[in-house]
Amino acid sequence: MLWRSSRVLGGTGKFKRKDLKAQPKDASVPLMGSPSQASETHARQFNRMLVATIFLVCFASGMVPAASGQSHQEIVHERDCANARNTSIDASNHQKWDLLVYSARQYISNCRDLFHDGDEALFLDEIGLGLDSQKKFEDAFLVLTRCVKIKPDYAPCFAEMGDALVGLGDTVSARSA
């Protein structure tokens, strides 16, 4: 497609083909066979720009529709659960035990619908770790007992339970855990 813009034409303001008349430098309309084709092209370009603008406004405000057909409420719920999970992981990595216990409890309480196999045991173990680290051994033992009942083959719960029992002074039971 030939454009009337002087930028495309090398700054001369004239077309390079001899059979076309010179065009003014500021014209930016593509050459078309008829006026209806030109207006159709402009309408398509305007529609594309409008759709792109609407998408950018929605994206910037967090209102992008989900491709999976999820409602806005479901998307917010999943985001909140992901934030709780990430906060729990970050708190564990930085040894912020109060935050670890809080965020893991929040995840267990509010995000059951998103659990995968073993998620509850993983977060119960994290709560146990946080409580053990705060020297709240009785609370840790109770949480870890629940962890072992839910997933008896999850070794980290047994290891953390052993630490809780050592903290309580029950070294005999700690060895069997």
HUCOR-V399422 format. One record per residue. SS is DSSP state (A for helix, B for strand, O for the rest). OMEGA is omega in whole degrees, -180 to 180 (* if undefined). Layout:
ss->SS omega->OMEGA
ss->SS omega->OMEGA
This chain:
ss->O omega->178
ss->O omega->180
ss->B omega->-180
ss->O omega->-176
ss->O omega->179
ss->O omega->179
ss->O omega->-179
ss->O omega->-173
ss->O omega->177
ss->O omega->174
ss->O omega->-177
ss->O omega->-177
ss->O omega->-179
ss->O omega->175
ss->O omega->-180
ss->O omega->178
ss->O omega->-174
ss->O omega->-175
ss->O omega->179
ss->O omega->179
ss->O omega->177
ss->O omega->-178
ss->O omega->177
ss->O omega->-176
ss->O omega->-173
ss->O omega->180
ss->O omega->-178
ss->O omega->-179
ss->O omega->179
ss->B omega->176
ss->O omega->-179
ss->O omega->180
ss->O omega->-178
ss->O omega->179
ss->A omega->-179
ss->A omega->177
ss->A omega->180
ss->A omega->-180
ss->A omega->177
ss->A omega->179
ss->A omega->178
ss->A omega->179
ss->A omega->178
ss->A omega->179
ss->A omega->178
ss->A omega->180
ss->A omega->178
ss->A omega->180
ss->A omega->179
ss->A omega->179
ss->A omega->180
ss->A omega->180
ss->A omega->178
ss->A omega->179
ss->A omega->-178
ss->A omega->179
ss->A omega->179
ss->A omega->-180
ss->A omega->-179
ss->A omega->-179
ss->O omega->177
ss->O omega->-178
ss->O omega->-180
ss->O omega->-180
ss->O omega->-179
ss->O omega->179
ss->O omega->-176
ss->O omega->-180
ss->O omega->180
ss->O omega->176
ss->O omega->178
ss->A omega->180
ss->A omega->179
ss->A omega->179
ss->A omega->179
ss->A omega->179
ss->A omega->179
ss->A omega->179
ss->A omega->179
ss->A omega->178
ss->A omega->177
ss->A omega->177
ss->A omega->178
ss->A omega->179
ss->A omega->-179
ss->A omega->177
ss->A omega->179
ss->A omega->180
ss->A omega->180
ss->A omega->179
ss->A omega->178
ss->A omega->-180
ss->A omega->-178
ss->O omega->177
ss->O omega->174
ss->O omega->-168
ss->A omega->177
ss->A omega->180
ss->A omega->178
ss->A omega->-179
ss->A omega->-179
ss->A omega->-175
ss->A omega->177
ss->A omega->176
ss->A omega->178
ss->A omega->180
ss->A omega->-180
ss->A omega->-177
ss->A omega->-170
ss->A omega->-169
ss->O omega->-179
ss->A omega->-178
ss->A omega->-179
ss->A omega->-178
ss->O omega->168
ss->O omega->-179
ss->O omega->176
ss->O omega->-179
ss->A omega->-178
ss->A omega->179
ss->A omega->179
ss->A omega->-178
ss->A omega->173
ss->A omega->177
ss->A omega->178
ss->A omega->177
ss->A omega->177
ss->A omega->178
ss->A omega->-180
ss->A omega->180
ss->A omega->175
ss->A omega->-178
ss->A omega->177
ss->O omega->-180
ss->O omega->176
ss->O omega->-170
ss->A omega->180
ss->A omega->179
ss->A omega->179
ss->A omega->-180
ss->A omega->180
ss->A omega->179
ss->A omega->-178
ss->A omega->174
ss->A omega->176
ss->A omega->179
ss->A omega->-179
ss->A omega->179
ss->A omega->-179
ss->A omega->-177
ss->O omega->-174
ss->O omega->-179
ss->O omega->-178
ss->O omega->-173
ss->A omega->-179
ss->A omega->178
ss->A omega->178
ss->A omega->180
ss->A omega->-180
ss->A omega->177
ss->A omega->176
ss->A omega->178
ss->A omega->179
ss->A omega->180
ss->A omega->176
ss->A omega->178
ss->A omega->178
ss->A omega->180
ss->O omega->-179
ss->O omega->-176
ss->A omega->179
ss->A omega->178
ss->A omega->-180
ss->A omega->180
ss->A omega->-179
ss->A omega->178
ss->O omega->*
